[in-house]
Amino acid sequence: MTQSKQFACHECDLIVDIPELSDAQKAMCPRCGFVFTRFFINARSKLFAFSTSSLIFMTLALIFPFLILTSRGSEKTISFIQALQSMGNDTYLSVVIFMLVTTVIIPAVVLLGINYVLVSSKRTIELPYTKNILRLVFYLHPWNMAEIFLLGILISMVKITSLAHIQFGWSFFAFVLYILSMAMTRLFLDKYQIWSWLHHHQN
């Protein structure tokens, strides 16, 4: 950010001049405290790196074993999808669908959308539907609930440990890294800055 720009507060509609910011500084509404933006050096490159990493870790989490259960000499390998399917009965089918959508499908759409917008912001000519995709990204990204799924798995493991020995598969660790990468992606996904990159495109 190299110049002061006016911005309407999302919470109280106060018009505020957002000044030039240094690394890790944030601009807040003086009336209600709403955070307009957090400025990070090389934020676009960092956002692209973490969103791409999140996609990679998500893919790995779907491929490899998630948990390995050993009981009475027999061993059972459970994948991420099987962990969801294990809840797939008439009572919890809606929960399975909801978790699949909020843990895999929506985050995948958000991450692919972020990368599409970032590539578009670097081009001389903006890619088609860039602004619509960006609006979809900001609408969907609060619906990522991978952390809740992981918490549910850990709670279930407390009950299972008395019945079987549990080992974490590569998919479990990939899923944890996916959650961490998504957290960093959300940190650098700044609405004010990313729209500024696209507006700079037009100037």
Biotite code that builds the C-alpha atoms (Angstrom):
import biotite.structure as struc

atoms = struc.array([
    struc.Atom([0.000, 0.000, 0.000], chain_id="A", res_id=1, res_name="MET", atom_name="CA", element="C"),
    struc.Atom([1.564, 3.186, -1.152], chain_id="A", res_id=2, res_name="THR", atom_name="CA", element="C"),
    struc.Atom([-1.198, 5.735, -0.726], chain_id="A", res_id=3, res_name="GLN", atom_name="CA", element="C"),
    struc.Atom([-4.123, 6.595, 1.516], chain_id="A", res_id=4, res_name="SER", atom_name="CA", element="C"),
    struc.Atom([-7.486, 5.193, 0.381], chain_id="A", res_id=5, res_name="LYS", atom_name="CA", element="C"),
    struc.Atom([-11.010, 5.612, 1.686], chain_id="A", res_id=6, res_name="GLN", atom_name="CA", element="C"),
    struc.Atom([-12.874, 2.575, 2.927], chain_id="A", res_id=7, res_name="PHE", atom_name="CA", element="C"),
    struc.Atom([-16.379, 2.146, 4.375], chain_id="A", res_id=8, res_name="ALA", atom_name="CA", element="C"),
    struc.Atom([-16.412, 0.188, 7.620], chain_id="A", res_id=9, res_name="CYS", atom_name="CA", element="C"),
    struc.Atom([-18.175, -3.158, 7.239], chain_id="A", res_id=10, res_name="HIS", atom_name="CA", element="C"),
    struc.Atom([-19.715, -2.870, 10.709], chain_id="A", res_id=11, res_name="GLU", atom_name="CA", element="C"),
    struc.Atom([-20.694, 0.802, 11.203], chain_id="A", res_id=12, res_name="CYS", atom_name="CA", element="C"),
    struc.Atom([-20.369, 2.357, 7.684], chain_id="A", res_id=13, res_name="ASP", atom_name="CA", element="C"),
    struc.Atom([-17.902, 5.000, 8.882], chain_id="A", res_id=14, res_name="LEU", atom_name="CA", element="C"),
    struc.Atom([-15.761, 6.297, 5.991], chain_id="A", res_id=15, res_name="ILE", atom_name="CA", element="C"),
    struc.Atom([-12.122, 5.967, 6.993], chain_id="A", res_id=16, res_name="VAL", atom_name="CA", element="C"),
    struc.Atom([-8.888, 6.925, 5.259], chain_id="A", res_id=17, res_name="ASP", atom_name="CA", element="C"),
    struc.Atom([-6.566, 3.912, 5.305], chain_id="A", res_id=18, res_name="ILE", atom_name="CA", element="C"),
    struc.Atom([-2.952, 5.161, 5.298], chain_id="A", res_id=19, res_name="PRO", atom_name="CA", element="C"),
    struc.Atom([0.201, 3.474, 4.101], chain_id="A", res_id=20, res_name="GLU", atom_name="CA", element="C"),
    struc.Atom([1.040, 0.572, 6.415], chain_id="A", res_id=21, res_name="LEU", atom_name="CA", element="C"),
    struc.Atom([4.268, -1.179, 7.363], chain_id="A", res_id=22, res_name="SER", atom_name="CA", element="C"),
    struc.Atom([4.779, -4.930, 7.611], chain_id="A", res_id=23, res_name="ASP", atom_name="CA", element="C"),
    struc.Atom([2.389, -6.625, 10.111], chain_id="A", res_id=24, res_name="ALA", atom_name="CA", element="C"),
    struc.Atom([0.518, -3.368, 10.827], chain_id="A", res_id=25, res_name="GLN", atom_name="CA", element="C"),
    struc.Atom([-3.269, -3.294, 10.663], chain_id="A", res_id=26, res_name="LYS", atom_name="CA", element="C"),
    struc.Atom([-5.846, -0.572, 10.055], chain_id="A", res_id=27, res_name="ALA", atom_name="CA", element="C"),
    struc.Atom([-8.881, -0.495, 12.350], chain_id="A", res_id=28, res_name="MET", atom_name="CA", element="C"),
    struc.Atom([-12.096, 1.476, 12.471], chain_id="A", res_id=29, res_name="CYS", atom_name="CA", element="C"),
    struc.Atom([-11.753, 4.232, 15.129], chain_id="A", res_id=30, res_name="PRO", atom_name="CA", element="C"),
    struc.Atom([-15.454, 3.941, 15.975], chain_id="A", res_id=31, res_name="ARG", atom_name="CA", element="C"),
    struc.Atom([-16.118, 0.179, 16.351], chain_id="A", res_id=32, res_name="CYS", atom_name="CA", element="C"),
    struc.Atom([-12.662, -1.418, 16.138], chain_id="A", res_id=33, res_name="GLY", atom_name="CA", element="C"),
    struc.Atom([-13.369, -3.446, 12.973], chain_id="A", res_id=34, res_name="PHE", atom_name="CA", element="C"),
    struc.Atom([-10.097, -4.513, 11.297], chain_id="A", res_id=35, res_name="VAL", atom_name="CA", element="C"),
    struc.Atom([-10.019, -3.237, 7.711], chain_id="A", res_id=36, res_name="PHE", atom_name="CA", element="C"),
    struc.Atom([-6.767, -4.827, 6.647], chain_id="A", res_id=37, res_name="THR", atom_name="CA", element="C"),
    struc.Atom([-3.477, -6.326, 7.821], chain_id="A", res_id=38, res_name="ARG", atom_name="CA", element="C"),
    struc.Atom([-0.485, -5.491, 5.658], chain_id="A", res_id=39, res_name="PHE", atom_name="CA", element="C"),
    struc.Atom([2.260, -8.055, 5.060], chain_id="A", res_id=40, res_name="PHE", atom_name="CA", element="C"),
    struc.Atom([5.269, -7.724, 2.778], chain_id="A", res_id=41, res_name="ILE", atom_name="CA", element="C"),
    struc.Atom([5.016, -10.126, -0.191], chain_id="A", res_id=42, res_name="ASN", atom_name="CA", element="C"),
    struc.Atom([1.517, -11.080, 0.927], chain_id="A", res_id=43, res_name="ALA", atom_name="CA", element="C"),
    struc.Atom([0.526, -12.193, -2.586], chain_id="A", res_id=44, res_name="ARG", atom_name="CA", element="C"),
    struc.Atom([3.424, -14.658, -2.862], chain_id="A", res_id=45, res_name="SER", atom_name="CA", element="C"),
    struc.Atom([2.824, -15.964, 0.662], chain_id="A", res_id=46, res_name="LYS", atom_name="CA", element="C"),
    struc.Atom([-0.898, -16.412, -0.004], chain_id="A", res_id=47, res_name="LEU", atom_name="CA", element="C"),
    struc.Atom([-0.179, -18.359, -3.183], chain_id="A", res_id=48, res_name="PHE", atom_name="CA", element="C"),
    struc.Atom([2.406, -20.539, -1.413], chain_id="A", res_id=49, res_name="ALA", atom_name="CA", element="C"),
    struc.Atom([0.126, -21.445, 1.489], chain_id="A", res_id=50, res_name="PHE", atom_name="CA", element="C"),
    struc.Atom([-2.986, -21.998, -0.646], chain_id="A", res_id=51, res_name="SER", atom_name="CA", element="C"),
    struc.Atom([-1.024, -24.299, -2.966], chain_id="A", res_id=52, res_name="THR", atom_name="CA", element="C"),
    struc.Atom([0.452, -26.134, 0.036], chain_id="A", res_id=53, res_name="SER", atom_name="CA", element="C"),
    struc.Atom([-3.051, -26.581, 1.439], chain_id="A", res_id=54, res_name="SER", atom_name="CA", element="C"),
    struc.Atom([-4.210, -28.196, -1.808], chain_id="A", res_id=55, res_name="LEU", atom_name="CA", element="C"),
    struc.Atom([-1.220, -30.552, -1.806], chain_id="A", res_id=56, res_name="ILE", atom_name="CA", element="C"),
    struc.Atom([-1.703, -31.588, 1.823], chain_id="A", res_id=57, res_name="PHE", atom_name="CA", element="C"),
    struc.Atom([-5.442, -32.056, 1.265], chain_id="A", res_id=58, res_name="MET", atom_name="CA", element="C"),
    struc.Atom([-4.737, -34.373, -1.668], chain_id="A", res_id=59, res_name="THR", atom_name="CA", element="C"),
    struc.Atom([-2.231, -36.387, 0.370], chain_id="A", res_id=60, res_name="LEU", atom_name="CA", element="C"),
    struc.Atom([-4.732, -36.644, 3.225], chain_id="A", res_id=61, res_name="ALA", atom_name="CA", element="C"),
    struc.Atom([-7.199, -38.305, 0.851], chain_id="A", res_id=62, res_name="LEU", atom_name="CA", element="C"),
    struc.Atom([-4.688, -40.801, -0.567], chain_id="A", res_id=63, res_name="ILE", atom_name="CA", element="C"),
    struc.Atom([-2.806, -42.399, 2.318], chain_id="A", res_id=64, res_name="PHE", atom_name="CA", element="C"),
    struc.Atom([-4.033, -44.314, 5.414], chain_id="A", res_id=65, res_name="PRO", atom_name="CA", element="C"),
    struc.Atom([-5.553, -42.043, 8.036], chain_id="A", res_id=66, res_name="PHE", atom_name="CA", element="C"),
    struc.Atom([-5.636, -44.376, 11.045], chain_id="A", res_id=67, res_name="LEU", atom_name="CA", element="C"),
    struc.Atom([-4.420, -47.924, 11.679], chain_id="A", res_id=68, res_name="ILE", atom_name="CA", element="C"),
    struc.Atom([-6.359, -49.932, 14.277], chain_id="A", res_id=69, res_name="LEU", atom_name="CA", element="C"),
    struc.Atom([-4.889, -53.087, 15.821], chain_id="A", res_id=70, res_name="THR", atom_name="CA", element="C"),
    struc.Atom([-7.037, -55.355, 17.983], chain_id="A", res_id=71, res_name="SER", atom_name="CA", element="C"),
    struc.Atom([-6.501, -58.998, 18.961], chain_id="A", res_id=72, res_name="ARG", atom_name="CA", element="C"),
    struc.Atom([-3.812, -59.495, 16.344], chain_id="A", res_id=73, res_name="GLY", atom_name="CA", element="C"),
    struc.Atom([-5.859, -58.118, 13.450], chain_id="A", res_id=74, res_name="SER", atom_name="CA", element="C"),
    struc.Atom([-5.080, -54.812, 11.781], chain_id="A", res_id=75, res_name="GLU", atom_name="CA", element="C"),
    struc.Atom([-7.463, -52.465, 9.997], chain_id="A", res_id=76, res_name="LYS", atom_name="CA", element="C"),
    struc.Atom([-6.442, -49.463, 7.927], chain_id="A", res_id=77, res_name="THR", atom_name="CA", element="C"),
    struc.Atom([-8.891, -46.565, 7.717], chain_id="A", res_id=78, res_name="ILE", atom_name="CA", element="C"),
    struc.Atom([-8.620, -43.848, 5.080], chain_id="A", res_id=79, res_name="SER", atom_name="CA", element="C"),
    struc.Atom([-9.983, -40.332, 5.433], chain_id="A", res_id=80, res_name="PHE", atom_name="CA", element="C"),
    struc.Atom([-13.022, -41.175, 3.299], chain_id="A", res_id=81, res_name="ILE", atom_name="CA", element="C"),
    struc.Atom([-13.623, -44.365, 5.286], chain_id="A", res_id=82, res_name="GLN", atom_name="CA", element="C"),
    struc.Atom([-13.528, -42.321, 8.486], chain_id="A", res_id=83, res_name="ALA", atom_name="CA", element="C"),
    struc.Atom([-16.430, -40.341, 7.085], chain_id="A", res_id=84, res_name="LEU", atom_name="CA", element="C"),
    struc.Atom([-18.176, -43.429, 5.730], chain_id="A", res_id=85, res_name="GLN", atom_name="CA", element="C"),
    struc.Atom([-17.997, -45.099, 9.135], chain_id="A", res_id=86, res_name="SER", atom_name="CA", element="C"),
    struc.Atom([-20.611, -42.569, 10.218], chain_id="A", res_id=87, res_name="MET", atom_name="CA", element="C"),
    struc.Atom([-22.706, -43.249, 7.116], chain_id="A", res_id=88, res_name="GLY", atom_name="CA", element="C"),
    struc.Atom([-25.884, -44.755, 8.489], chain_id="A", res_id=89, res_name="ASN", atom_name="CA", element="C"),
    struc.Atom([-29.438, -43.448, 8.378], chain_id="A", res_id=90, res_name="ASP", atom_name="CA", element="C"),
    struc.Atom([-28.964, -41.457, 11.576], chain_id="A", res_id=91, res_name="THR", atom_name="CA", element="C"),
    struc.Atom([-25.786, -39.597, 10.692], chain_id="A", res_id=92, res_name="TYR", atom_name="CA", element="C"),
    struc.Atom([-25.861, -39.495, 6.870], chain_id="A", res_id=93, res_name="LEU", atom_name="CA", element="C"),
    struc.Atom([-26.636, -35.760, 6.894], chain_id="A", res_id=94, res_name="SER", atom_name="CA", element="C"),
    struc.Atom([-23.663, -35.195, 9.214], chain_id="A", res_id=95, res_name="VAL", atom_name="CA", element="C"),
    struc.Atom([-21.396, -37.158, 6.848], chain_id="A", res_id=96, res_name="VAL", atom_name="CA", element="C"),
    struc.Atom([-22.515, -35.085, 3.873], chain_id="A", res_id=97, res_name="ILE", atom_name="CA", element="C"),
    struc.Atom([-22.091, -31.856, 5.818], chain_id="A", res_id=98, res_name="PHE", atom_name="CA", element="C"),
    struc.Atom([-18.579, -32.799, 6.982], chain_id="A", res_id=99, res_name="MET", atom_name="CA", element="C"),
    struc.Atom([-17.543, -33.879, 3.483], chain_id="A", res_id=100, res_name="LEU", atom_name="CA", element="C"),
    struc.Atom([-18.744, -30.587, 2.030], chain_id="A", res_id=101, res_name="VAL", atom_name="CA", element="C"),
    struc.Atom([-17.208, -28.366, 4.718], chain_id="A", res_id=102, res_name="THR", atom_name="CA", element="C"),
    struc.Atom([-13.961, -30.339, 5.109], chain_id="A", res_id=103, res_name="THR", atom_name="CA", element="C"),
    struc.Atom([-13.074, -31.167, 1.502], chain_id="A", res_id=104, res_name="VAL", atom_name="CA", element="C"),
    struc.Atom([-15.339, -29.719, -1.181], chain_id="A", res_id=105, res_name="ILE", atom_name="CA", element="C"),
    struc.Atom([-15.715, -26.111, 0.001], chain_id="A", res_id=106, res_name="ILE", atom_name="CA", element="C"),
    struc.Atom([-12.027, -25.730, 1.004], chain_id="A", res_id=107, res_name="PRO", atom_name="CA", element="C"),
    struc.Atom([-10.972, -27.154, -2.382], chain_id="A", res_id=108, res_name="ALA", atom_name="CA", element="C"),
    struc.Atom([-13.199, -24.654, -4.213], chain_id="A", res_id=109, res_name="VAL", atom_name="CA", element="C"),
    struc.Atom([-11.858, -21.803, -2.049], chain_id="A", res_id=110, res_name="VAL", atom_name="CA", element="C"),
    struc.Atom([-8.203, -22.753, -2.581], chain_id="A", res_id=111, res_name="LEU", atom_name="CA", element="C"),
    struc.Atom([-8.582, -23.223, -6.326], chain_id="A", res_id=112, res_name="LEU", atom_name="CA", element="C"),
    struc.Atom([-10.464, -19.919, -6.480], chain_id="A", res_id=113, res_name="GLY", atom_name="CA", element="C"),
    struc.Atom([-7.698, -18.105, -4.576], chain_id="A", res_id=114, res_name="ILE", atom_name="CA", element="C"),
    struc.Atom([-5.030, -19.420, -6.933], chain_id="A", res_id=115, res_name="ASN", atom_name="CA", element="C"),
    struc.Atom([-7.145, -18.485, -9.957], chain_id="A", res_id=116, res_name="TYR", atom_name="CA", element="C"),
    struc.Atom([-7.567, -14.911, -8.687], chain_id="A", res_id=117, res_name="VAL", atom_name="CA", element="C"),
    struc.Atom([-3.861, -14.590, -7.828], chain_id="A", res_id=118, res_name="LEU", atom_name="CA", element="C"),
    struc.Atom([-2.812, -15.779, -11.283], chain_id="A", res_id=119, res_name="VAL", atom_name="CA", element="C"),
    struc.Atom([-5.310, -13.370, -12.813], chain_id="A", res_id=120, res_name="SER", atom_name="CA", element="C"),
    struc.Atom([-3.962, -10.454, -10.734], chain_id="A", res_id=121, res_name="SER", atom_name="CA", element="C"),
    struc.Atom([-0.507, -11.062, -12.185], chain_id="A", res_id=122, res_name="LYS", atom_name="CA", element="C"),
    struc.Atom([-1.628, -11.060, -15.816], chain_id="A", res_id=123, res_name="ARG", atom_name="CA", element="C"),
    struc.Atom([-1.834, -8.050, -18.093], chain_id="A", res_id=124, res_name="THR", atom_name="CA", element="C"),
    struc.Atom([-5.406, -8.986, -18.998], chain_id="A", res_id=125, res_name="ILE", atom_name="CA", element="C"),
    struc.Atom([-7.672, -10.200, -16.213], chain_id="A", res_id=126, res_name="GLU", atom_name="CA", element="C"),
    struc.Atom([-8.936, -13.773, -16.554], chain_id="A", res_id=127, res_name="LEU", atom_name="CA", element="C"),
    struc.Atom([-12.692, -14.293, -17.098], chain_id="A", res_id=128, res_name="PRO", atom_name="CA", element="C"),
    struc.Atom([-15.006, -14.247, -14.049], chain_id="A", res_id=129, res_name="TYR", atom_name="CA", element="C"),
    struc.Atom([-12.157, -13.268, -11.701], chain_id="A", res_id=130, res_name="THR", atom_name="CA", element="C"),
    struc.Atom([-14.240, -10.900, -9.605], chain_id="A", res_id=131, res_name="LYS", atom_name="CA", element="C"),
    struc.Atom([-17.163, -13.336, -9.367], chain_id="A", res_id=132, res_name="ASN", atom_name="CA", element="C"),
    struc.Atom([-14.812, -16.104, -8.257], chain_id="A", res_id=133, res_name="ILE", atom_name="CA", element="C"),
    struc.Atom([-13.263, -13.794, -5.648], chain_id="A", res_id=134, res_name="LEU", atom_name="CA", element="C"),
    struc.Atom([-16.713, -12.961, -4.269], chain_id="A", res_id=135, res_name="ARG", atom_name="CA", element="C"),
    struc.Atom([-17.437, -16.712, -4.078], chain_id="A", res_id=136, res_name="LEU", atom_name="CA", element="C"),
    struc.Atom([-14.139, -17.274, -2.222], chain_id="A", res_id=137, res_name="VAL", atom_name="CA", element="C"),
    struc.Atom([-15.003, -14.725, 0.470], chain_id="A", res_id=138, res_name="PHE", atom_name="CA", element="C"),
    struc.Atom([-18.541, -16.114, 0.745], chain_id="A", res_id=139, res_name="TYR", atom_name="CA", element="C"),
    struc.Atom([-17.409, -19.729, 1.174], chain_id="A", res_id=140, res_name="LEU", atom_name="CA", element="C"),
    struc.Atom([-14.166, -19.505, 3.148], chain_id="A", res_id=141, res_name="HIS", atom_name="CA", element="C"),
    struc.Atom([-15.859, -19.169, 6.603], chain_id="A", res_id=142, res_name="PRO", atom_name="CA", element="C"),
    struc.Atom([-17.430, -22.596, 5.957], chain_id="A", res_id=143, res_name="TRP", atom_name="CA", element="C"),
    struc.Atom([-14.136, -24.481, 6.188], chain_id="A", res_id=144, res_name="ASN", atom_name="CA", element="C"),
    struc.Atom([-14.560, -26.769, 9.221], chain_id="A", res_id=145, res_name="MET", atom_name="CA", element="C"),
    struc.Atom([-11.611, -29.145, 8.908], chain_id="A", res_id=146, res_name="ALA", atom_name="CA", element="C"),
    struc.Atom([-10.574, -28.340, 12.479], chain_id="A", res_id=147, res_name="GLU", atom_name="CA", element="C"),
    struc.Atom([-13.925, -29.563, 13.775], chain_id="A", res_id=148, res_name="ILE", atom_name="CA", element="C"),
    struc.Atom([-13.531, -32.871, 11.951], chain_id="A", res_id=149, res_name="PHE", atom_name="CA", element="C"),
    struc.Atom([-10.051, -33.355, 13.426], chain_id="A", res_id=150, res_name="LEU", atom_name="CA", element="C"),
    struc.Atom([-11.381, -32.548, 16.906], chain_id="A", res_id=151, res_name="LEU", atom_name="CA", element="C"),
    struc.Atom([-14.160, -35.102, 16.427], chain_id="A", res_id=152, res_name="GLY", atom_name="CA", element="C"),
    struc.Atom([-11.627, -37.757, 15.390], chain_id="A", res_id=153, res_name="ILE", atom_name="CA", element="C"),
    struc.Atom([-9.450, -37.071, 18.444], chain_id="A", res_id=154, res_name="LEU", atom_name="CA", element="C"),
    struc.Atom([-12.448, -37.267, 20.773], chain_id="A", res_id=155, res_name="ILE", atom_name="CA", element="C"),
    struc.Atom([-13.527, -40.563, 19.191], chain_id="A", res_id=156, res_name="SER", atom_name="CA", element="C"),
    struc.Atom([-10.020, -41.933, 19.647], chain_id="A", res_id=157, res_name="MET", atom_name="CA", element="C"),
    struc.Atom([-10.313, -41.465, 23.410], chain_id="A", res_id=158, res_name="VAL", atom_name="CA", element="C"),
    struc.Atom([-13.205, -43.928, 23.390], chain_id="A", res_id=159, res_name="LYS", atom_name="CA", element="C"),
    struc.Atom([-11.528, -46.367, 20.982], chain_id="A", res_id=160, res_name="ILE", atom_name="CA", element="C"),
    struc.Atom([-8.186, -46.628, 22.780], chain_id="A", res_id=161, res_name="THR", atom_name="CA", element="C"),
    struc.Atom([-9.653, -49.052, 25.302], chain_id="A", res_id=162, res_name="SER", atom_name="CA", element="C"),
    struc.Atom([-10.715, -51.401, 22.491], chain_id="A", res_id=163, res_name="LEU", atom_name="CA", element="C"),
    struc.Atom([-7.812, -51.182, 20.041], chain_id="A", res_id=164, res_name="ALA", atom_name="CA", element="C"),
    struc.Atom([-4.292, -49.868, 19.581], chain_id="A", res_id=165, res_name="HIS", atom_name="CA", element="C"),
    struc.Atom([-4.316, -46.806, 17.320], chain_id="A", res_id=166, res_name="ILE", atom_name="CA", element="C"),
    struc.Atom([-1.564, -45.596, 15.026], chain_id="A", res_id=167, res_name="GLN", atom_name="CA", element="C"),
    struc.Atom([-1.603, -42.417, 12.968], chain_id="A", res_id=168, res_name="PHE", atom_name="CA", element="C"),
    struc.Atom([-1.179, -42.897, 9.231], chain_id="A", res_id=169, res_name="GLY", atom_name="CA", element="C"),
    struc.Atom([0.561, -40.517, 6.823], chain_id="A", res_id=170, res_name="TRP", atom_name="CA", element="C"),
    struc.Atom([-2.839, -39.113, 5.894], chain_id="A", res_id=171, res_name="SER", atom_name="CA", element="C"),
    struc.Atom([-3.436, -37.949, 9.466], chain_id="A", res_id=172, res_name="PHE", atom_name="CA", element="C"),
    struc.Atom([-0.216, -35.921, 9.517], chain_id="A", res_id=173, res_name="PHE", atom_name="CA", element="C"),
    struc.Atom([-0.978, -34.535, 6.045], chain_id="A", res_id=174, res_name="ALA", atom_name="CA", element="C"),
    struc.Atom([-4.408, -33.498, 7.342], chain_id="A", res_id=175, res_name="PHE", atom_name="CA", element="C"),
    struc.Atom([-2.852, -31.672, 10.301], chain_id="A", res_id=176, res_name="VAL", atom_name="CA", element="C"),
    struc.Atom([-0.462, -29.851, 7.925], chain_id="A", res_id=177, res_name="LEU", atom_name="CA", element="C"),
    struc.Atom([-3.446, -29.056, 5.701], chain_id="A", res_id=178, res_name="TYR", atom_name="CA", element="C"),
    struc.Atom([-5.214, -27.404, 8.652], chain_id="A", res_id=179, res_name="ILE", atom_name="CA", element="C"),
    struc.Atom([-2.094, -25.385, 9.529], chain_id="A", res_id=180, res_name="LEU", atom_name="CA", element="C"),
    struc.Atom([-1.634, -24.302, 5.899], chain_id="A", res_id=181, res_name="SER", atom_name="CA", element="C"),
    struc.Atom([-5.300, -23.285, 5.713], chain_id="A", res_id=182, res_name="MET", atom_name="CA", element="C"),
    struc.Atom([-4.847, -21.177, 8.854], chain_id="A", res_id=183, res_name="ALA", atom_name="CA", element="C"),
    struc.Atom([-1.934, -19.348, 7.225], chain_id="A", res_id=184, res_name="MET", atom_name="CA", element="C"),
    struc.Atom([-3.958, -18.969, 4.015], chain_id="A", res_id=185, res_name="THR", atom_name="CA", element="C"),
    struc.Atom([-6.737, -17.263, 5.980], chain_id="A", res_id=186, res_name="ARG", atom_name="CA", element="C"),
    struc.Atom([-4.156, -14.994, 7.614], chain_id="A", res_id=187, res_name="LEU", atom_name="CA", element="C"),
    struc.Atom([-2.959, -13.645, 4.250], chain_id="A", res_id=188, res_name="PHE", atom_name="CA", element="C"),
    struc.Atom([-6.393, -13.682, 2.567], chain_id="A", res_id=189, res_name="LEU", atom_name="CA", element="C"),
    struc.Atom([-7.038, -9.980, 3.103], chain_id="A", res_id=190, res_name="ASP", atom_name="CA", element="C"),
    struc.Atom([-10.134, -8.669, 1.346], chain_id="A", res_id=191, res_name="LYS", atom_name="CA", element="C"),
    struc.Atom([-8.867, -5.082, 1.096], chain_id="A", res_id=192, res_name="TYR", atom_name="CA", element="C"),
    struc.Atom([-5.502, -6.024, -0.363], chain_id="A", res_id=193, res_name="GLN", atom_name="CA", element="C"),
    struc.Atom([-6.690, -8.661, -2.809], chain_id="A", res_id=194, res_name="ILE", atom_name="CA", element="C"),
    struc.Atom([-9.296, -6.307, -4.245], chain_id="A", res_id=195, res_name="TRP", atom_name="CA", element="C"),
    struc.Atom([-6.579, -3.637, -4.448], chain_id="A", res_id=196, res_name="SER", atom_name="CA", element="C"),
    struc.Atom([-4.454, -6.012, -6.536], chain_id="A", res_id=197, res_name="TRP", atom_name="CA", element="C"),
    struc.Atom([-7.323, -6.437, -8.978], chain_id="A", res_id=198, res_name="LEU", atom_name="CA", element="C"),
    struc.Atom([-8.118, -2.694, -9.080], chain_id="A", res_id=199, res_name="HIS", atom_name="CA", element="C"),
    struc.Atom([-4.439, -1.987, -9.771], chain_id="A", res_id=200, res_name="HIS", atom_name="CA", element="C"),
    struc.Atom([-4.913, -4.339, -12.704], chain_id="A", res_id=201, res_name="HIS", atom_name="CA", element="C"),
    struc.Atom([-7.342, -1.876, -14.286], chain_id="A", res_id=202, res_name="GLN", atom_name="CA", element="C"),
    struc.Atom([-5.203, 1.247, -13.785], chain_id="A", res_id=203, res_name="ASN", atom_name="CA", element="C"),
])
